[in-house]
Structures are given as C-alpha cells and as structure tokens.
Amino acid sequence: MPSMERESHRIVIAGASSLLGAELKSLLEESKFAGWDFRLLDEEDAAGTLTEAGGEATVIQPVEEGSFDKARFVFFTGSAAFTKANLSAAKHEPGKIIDLSGALACEGEAIAWFPKLDELRGTEFSPGAATYVVPSAAGTAATALTLVLLRCDVRKIAFQWFQPVSEVGRPGIEELESQTGQLLSFQSVGQPVFDAQVAFNMLDAYGAESGHKLETVRERVRAEVQACLAPSGVVPSVQVIHAPVFYGTMFSAYAELDPGAEGGRIAKACADAGFALTAHGEAGPSNVSAAGEKTIQLAQPNADPVHRGTWWFWGAADNIGLPAWNAVKLAERLA
C-alpha cells in the first residue's frame, strides 16, 4: 500500500519570499509538479506577502504548528538561520527535505546532490535519504571542475568567486541600484545593507556593521565542496570577492596539472561533465551570458605560458536559476 509520503501532493517552500524561493516555485509550476498543492512559508517579516501559486493568488504564511503537515517535499530556500530554526518541525513529517540555504552542508545525514555528481564521483544515487543538500552555483561549479581535473592528475586547485548582490536578496539589489544612481549624481551613498560602497567597487569584505559576511559565504562554499567531494585527496582553496553586478556569479580557477596535460583532453572532460564550453575564438562567459542558463558556462582551458602544467579557467553561472533548477531535477528523481 502506498505510504502517506507517496500519496501526498503537497510541496512546502520555506523561504518563499526569497529570490531563490520565487525562482524555485516558478520552475516547479513548469515541471511535472504543476498542479500540486504549494504551501509558501517564510519568516515573520515576510508573512502576509501576496503572491501567486498555481495561477491563483496566495499569501506567504509564517511557520506555525502544522505548517509542514503532509508535505511530500520541503524546500528550504531562505536564510541558513531560518532553516536551522525550522528543520526539526520539518523532520516530523515523512517527506523529503531539500536544502538550498547552505545550512545543512556540514550535516553528515544530508546527501549532497546535483546532476552529474554521482557520475563524476563514481557513486550510486541514494534515493532513501530523508535530507538532501543542493549546493550553490559556486559550490556546484567548484566541485564539478575539481572532479574533472582529478582525472587529469590535478595537484592543486584554487577558485576565486565574484559574488553578485542578488546573493543577499532584494535588499542587496536595491542598495546597488540606489548607490549607482547616487554616485552618478555626485551624492553620498546609503549603506544600510552592506555598510560599504558596493557600486563601482570590488571588495573582499563588507563593512563591519553589515549583517552579511563574505567570510560566511566562503565557509558555506567550502563546506558544500567538501560534502560533495568526500575523500578525493584534493581539496580546492576558495576565495569570494564582491563584484558590483546584480545577477550571475563568475569565477576564475587556477590548477596545477600533470605537465603532460593537453588542452583538448581537458576541454572534452569538462564538456562530458556538463559544462557548456565556449567555442575557440569566442568571447568567454559572463554574468550576462549566464542569465537564465541551466548549465555552468566555461571558457576554453588556458595554459599558463610561464609555468608548464598550470592552467587557468574562467566560468559563469546563474546564481539563482542553477540551484533552483537542480533542486527541481532532484525532486523529479525522488518523486
């Protein structure tokens, strides 16, 4: 007899007012889950927001007793703190929990997943787990490229990520927009979100009074990569830099490979792993070219002319769309 979990057609999106939550809902409504019962939850200050689900008006609700009742899937798309505060209540139901907030990347019981991960690691998919982690775009790309380069005898690899303001949500977007206008009008800039000038500026840290820390982002990406790689022997170094753009994350990666590594072989391995490589002679990817794409874009591998065996990689991904798309693909595998 089918269990309640298998019979239920309820999906809970906890963190529904976030950019990631809104993107996830939109993709779910275009997938095999169209027509399911969507329950939208978020923190108290977002509760009461009018939105729509399944073509009908609905209101985002606060988390209350019974909010996760009969959920087949619970997606956490808000802050890590919000996820941790409500994880216990979600676990009381037999449905699957899929975390996109980064809160559970270090949890031993949570299974990290994105398309191609099991193939790259040579492992089997685990459909019986209760909790899954879908890494950020940064964590996904760093893991995938590291696993690819392990096949090319990588000895050392380092990533530098350029983070857009959309990673902190609509307030970050609004602050960059307002600062841009203020600077162009020769006005002093407001800094309530970042406590720093983020327009026309690159930073390795936000201001001391900001509630958002690039150090926390670095820790999240490192945790995601370690959770995905397991004992691979090579753990990449990770740095995160603020870039004054609204959407899309870009990265530069440096890798020391076997001196006999050949560019064509490296490029083929990257393509086989799911990267979308630009053609020879074409401009490399950017945050603009990555917008709306469901794959990670990568320029052709570039050999360092000074140090034999050293290669440079340049890539970009949709920081909102990619993890949301991967979460939908995971739910479809589990349904």
C-alpha positions as CSV (number, residue, x, y, z in Angstrom):
1,M,0.0,0.0,0.0
2,P,1.4,3.4,-0.9
3,S,2.6,5.4,2.1
4,M,1.3,8.9,3.0
5,E,4.5,10.3,1.7
6,R,4.0,8.8,-1.7
7,E,0.3,9.8,-1.8
8,S,0.8,13.4,-0.8
9,H,1.0,16.1,-3.5
10,R,2.0,18.9,-1.1
11,I,5.1,20.9,-1.6
12,V,6.3,23.4,1.0
13,I,8.7,26.2,0.1
14,A,10.2,27.6,3.3
15,G,11.8,30.9,2.4
16,A,9.3,31.6,-0.4
17,S,9.8,35.4,-0.5
18,S,13.5,35.0,-1.4
19,L,14.7,35.3,-4.9
20,L,15.6,31.6,-4.8
21,G,12.2,30.6,-3.4
22,A,10.4,32.6,-6.1
23,E,12.5,31.0,-8.9
24,L,12.0,27.5,-7.5
25,K,8.3,28.0,-7.4
26,S,8.2,29.2,-11.0
27,L,10.2,26.2,-12.2
28,L,8.2,23.7,-10.2
29,E,5.0,25.1,-11.8
30,E,6.5,24.4,-15.2
31,S,7.6,20.8,-14.2
32,K,5.8,17.5,-13.5
33,F,4.7,19.1,-10.2
34,A,2.4,21.6,-11.9
35,G,-1.0,21.4,-10.2
36,W,0.4,20.2,-6.9
37,D,-0.5,21.8,-3.6
38,F,2.0,24.6,-2.9
39,R,2.4,25.9,0.7
40,L,4.5,29.1,0.9
41,L,6.2,29.9,4.2
42,D,8.7,32.4,5.4
43,E,9.9,34.5,8.4
44,E,7.6,36.8,10.2
45,D,8.6,39.9,8.4
46,A,7.7,38.4,5.1
47,A,4.5,36.7,6.2
48,G,1.4,38.3,4.6
49,T,3.1,39.0,1.3
50,L,0.6,38.5,-1.5
51,T,1.9,36.3,-4.4
52,E,0.5,33.5,-6.5
53,A,0.9,29.8,-6.8
54,G,-0.6,27.6,-9.4
55,G,-2.1,30.6,-11.1
56,E,-4.1,31.6,-8.0
57,A,-3.5,34.4,-5.5
58,T,-2.0,33.2,-2.3
59,V,-0.4,34.7,0.8
60,I,3.0,33.7,2.3
61,Q,2.4,32.3,5.8
62,P,4.6,32.3,8.9
63,V,5.8,28.9,10.2
64,E,3.3,27.6,12.7
65,E,2.3,24.3,14.2
66,G,1.2,22.0,11.3
67,S,2.9,24.1,8.6
68,F,4.8,21.0,7.3
69,D,1.9,18.6,7.7
70,K,1.6,16.0,4.8
71,A,4.4,17.6,2.9
72,R,5.9,15.3,0.2
73,F,8.8,17.8,-0.3
74,V,10.1,20.6,1.8
75,F,12.4,23.0,0.1
76,F,14.4,25.4,2.3
77,T,15.3,28.5,0.3
78,G,15.7,31.2,2.9
79,S,18.5,32.1,5.3
80,A,20.6,29.4,7.0
81,A,19.3,30.6,10.3
82,F,15.7,30.2,9.2
83,T,16.4,26.6,8.0
84,K,18.0,25.6,11.3
85,A,15.2,27.1,13.3
86,N,12.5,25.1,11.4
87,L,14.4,21.9,10.4
88,S,13.2,19.9,13.4
89,A,9.5,20.7,12.6
90,A,10.0,19.6,9.0
91,K,11.6,16.4,10.1
92,H,8.5,15.3,12.0
93,E,6.9,14.6,8.6
94,P,8.0,11.7,6.4
95,G,8.6,13.8,3.2
96,K,11.9,14.6,1.7
97,I,13.8,17.7,2.8
98,I,15.8,19.6,0.1
99,D,18.0,22.4,1.4
100,L,19.2,25.2,-0.8
101,S,20.1,27.6,2.0
102,G,23.5,26.1,2.8
103,A,22.6,25.3,6.4
104,L,22.9,21.6,6.1
105,A,26.1,21.3,4.0
106,C,28.0,20.0,7.0
107,E,25.3,17.6,8.2
108,G,26.5,14.1,7.9
109,E,23.0,12.8,7.4
110,A,22.3,15.1,4.4
111,I,23.2,13.9,0.9
112,A,24.7,16.4,-1.4
113,W,23.5,16.2,-5.0
114,F,23.5,17.9,-8.3
115,P,23.2,16.4,-11.9
116,K,26.4,14.6,-12.9
117,L,27.7,14.4,-9.3
118,D,27.3,10.7,-8.8
119,E,28.7,10.0,-12.3
120,L,31.7,12.2,-11.6
121,R,32.4,10.5,-8.2
122,G,31.6,7.0,-9.4
123,T,28.9,6.6,-6.8
124,E,25.3,5.5,-6.8
125,F,22.3,7.8,-6.2
126,S,20.8,7.5,-2.7
127,P,17.0,7.8,-3.0
128,G,16.3,6.6,0.5
129,A,17.8,9.6,2.4
130,A,15.4,11.9,4.2
131,T,17.5,15.1,3.8
132,Y,19.4,16.4,0.7
133,V,21.6,19.4,0.0
134,V,21.6,21.2,-3.3
135,P,24.8,23.3,-3.4
136,S,25.0,26.9,-4.5
137,A,26.2,27.7,-8.1
138,A,29.7,28.3,-6.7
139,G,29.8,25.0,-4.8
140,T,28.4,23.1,-7.8
141,A,31.0,24.5,-10.2
142,A,33.9,24.1,-7.9
143,T,33.0,20.5,-7.2
144,A,32.4,19.6,-10.8
145,L,35.6,21.2,-12.1
146,T,37.7,19.6,-9.3
147,L,36.3,16.2,-10.0
148,V,37.0,16.7,-13.7
149,L,40.6,17.8,-13.1
150,L,41.2,14.8,-10.8
151,R,41.2,12.8,-13.9
152,C,44.0,15.0,-15.2
153,D,46.1,14.4,-12.2
154,V,45.4,17.7,-10.6
155,R,47.9,18.6,-7.8
156,K,46.5,21.9,-6.6
157,I,43.4,23.9,-7.5
158,A,42.1,27.3,-6.3
159,F,38.9,29.2,-7.1
160,Q,38.1,32.9,-6.8
161,W,34.4,33.7,-6.9
162,F,32.9,37.0,-7.8
163,Q,29.6,37.4,-6.0
164,P,26.7,39.5,-7.1
165,V,24.5,41.4,-4.8
166,S,21.4,39.2,-5.5
167,E,23.0,36.6,-3.2
168,V,21.7,38.7,-0.3
169,G,18.3,39.1,-1.9
170,R,16.2,42.1,-3.0
171,P,17.6,44.5,-0.4
172,G,21.1,44.0,-1.9
173,I,19.8,44.6,-5.4
174,E,18.0,47.8,-4.2
175,E,21.1,49.1,-2.4
176,L,23.4,48.6,-5.5
177,E,20.8,50.3,-7.7
178,S,20.4,53.3,-5.3
179,Q,24.2,53.6,-4.8
180,T,24.8,53.6,-8.5
181,G,22.3,56.5,-9.0
182,Q,23.6,58.4,-6.1
183,L,27.2,58.2,-7.2
184,L,26.3,59.2,-10.8
185,S,24.5,62.2,-9.2
186,F,27.6,63.0,-7.0
187,Q,25.6,62.3,-3.8
188,S,26.8,60.4,-0.8
189,V,25.7,56.8,-0.8
190,G,23.4,54.9,1.6
191,Q,24.9,51.7,3.1
192,P,22.2,50.1,5.3
193,V,22.7,46.6,3.8
194,F,26.4,46.3,3.1
195,D,27.9,49.1,5.3
196,A,30.2,49.7,2.3
197,Q,30.2,51.2,-1.2
198,V,29.3,48.2,-3.4
199,A,28.6,50.2,-6.6
200,F,31.6,50.6,-8.9
201,N,33.7,48.8,-6.3
202,M,35.2,45.3,-5.6
203,L,35.6,44.1,-2.0
204,D,36.9,41.1,-0.1
205,A,34.7,42.0,2.9
206,Y,31.6,44.1,3.6
207,G,31.5,46.7,6.4
208,A,31.7,45.8,10.0
209,E,28.1,46.7,10.6
210,S,26.7,44.7,7.7
211,G,24.6,41.7,8.5
212,H,26.1,39.9,5.5
213,K,29.6,38.5,5.6
214,L,31.7,37.3,2.7
215,E,33.6,35.1,5.2
216,T,30.3,33.2,5.8
217,V,29.9,32.7,2.1
218,R,33.4,31.3,1.8
219,E,32.7,28.9,4.7
220,R,29.5,27.8,3.0
221,V,31.1,27.1,-0.4
222,R,34.0,25.2,1.3
223,A,31.5,23.1,3.2
224,E,29.5,22.3,0.1
225,V,32.6,21.3,-1.8
226,Q,33.9,19.1,0.9
227,A,30.4,17.5,1.3
228,C,30.3,16.8,-2.4
229,L,33.9,15.6,-2.9
230,A,34.1,13.3,0.1
231,P,37.6,11.8,0.4
232,S,39.0,12.8,-3.0
233,G,42.5,13.6,-1.9
234,V,42.5,17.2,-3.3
235,V,40.5,20.0,-1.6
236,P,40.4,23.3,-3.5
237,S,41.1,26.6,-2.0
238,V,38.2,29.1,-2.2
239,Q,38.1,32.9,-2.1
240,V,35.0,35.1,-2.5
241,I,35.0,38.6,-3.8
242,H,32.2,41.1,-4.1
243,A,31.5,42.2,-7.7
244,P,29.3,45.3,-8.4
245,V,26.8,43.3,-10.5
246,F,23.2,42.4,-9.9
247,Y,22.9,38.8,-11.0
248,G,25.2,35.9,-12.1
249,T,28.3,34.6,-10.4
250,M,31.7,34.4,-12.2
251,F,34.8,32.5,-11.2
252,S,38.5,32.3,-12.1
253,A,40.2,29.0,-11.3
254,Y,43.9,28.0,-11.2
255,A,45.0,24.4,-11.4
256,E,48.4,22.7,-11.4
257,L,48.1,19.5,-13.5
258,D,50.4,16.9,-14.8
259,P,52.9,18.7,-17.1
260,G,51.7,16.4,-20.0
261,A,48.1,17.5,-19.7
262,E,46.7,18.5,-23.1
263,G,44.1,21.3,-23.6
264,G,41.8,19.3,-25.9
265,R,41.6,16.4,-23.4
266,I,40.8,18.8,-20.6
267,A,38.1,20.6,-22.6
268,K,36.5,17.3,-23.5
269,A,36.4,16.1,-19.9
270,C,34.8,19.4,-18.9
271,A,32.1,19.1,-21.7
272,D,31.4,15.5,-20.7
273,A,30.9,16.7,-17.1
274,G,28.1,19.1,-18.2
275,F,30.0,22.4,-18.6
276,A,28.9,24.5,-21.6
277,L,32.2,25.5,-23.2
278,T,32.5,28.5,-25.5
279,A,34.0,27.8,-28.9
280,H,37.6,28.6,-29.7
281,G,38.0,32.3,-30.6
282,E,34.7,33.4,-29.0
283,A,34.4,35.7,-26.0
284,G,34.4,33.9,-22.7
285,P,31.3,33.6,-20.5
286,S,30.0,36.4,-18.3
287,N,27.2,37.0,-15.8
288,V,25.1,38.4,-18.7
289,S,25.6,35.3,-20.9
290,A,24.9,33.0,-18.0
291,A,21.5,34.6,-17.1
292,G,18.7,32.1,-17.4
293,E,21.1,29.2,-18.3
294,K,20.7,25.9,-16.5
295,T,24.4,24.9,-17.1
296,I,27.7,26.3,-16.0
297,Q,29.5,28.1,-18.8
298,L,33.2,27.7,-19.2
299,A,35.8,29.3,-21.5
300,Q,38.3,27.1,-23.2
301,P,41.1,26.0,-20.7
302,N,44.0,28.4,-20.9
303,A,47.6,27.1,-20.4
304,D,49.9,29.4,-18.5
305,P,52.8,30.3,-20.8
306,V,55.3,30.7,-18.0
307,H,54.6,27.6,-15.8
308,R,54.2,24.3,-17.6
309,G,51.3,22.3,-16.3
310,T,49.5,25.3,-14.9
311,W,46.0,26.0,-16.4
312,W,43.5,28.9,-16.0
313,F,39.7,28.5,-16.2
314,W,37.1,31.2,-16.5
315,G,33.4,30.5,-15.9
316,A,30.0,31.9,-15.1
317,A,26.6,30.6,-13.8
318,D,23.2,31.9,-13.0
319,N,23.4,32.1,-9.2
320,I,19.6,31.9,-8.7
321,G,18.5,29.8,-11.6
322,L,21.1,27.0,-11.4
323,P,20.5,25.7,-7.9
324,A,16.7,26.1,-8.3
325,W,16.8,24.0,-11.5
326,N,19.0,21.4,-9.8
327,A,16.5,21.2,-6.9
328,V,13.6,20.5,-9.3
329,K,15.7,17.8,-11.0
330,L,16.4,16.2,-7.7
331,A,12.7,16.2,-6.7
332,E,11.8,14.6,-10.0
333,R,14.2,11.8,-9.3
334,L,12.8,11.3,-5.8
335,A,9.1,11.5,-6.8
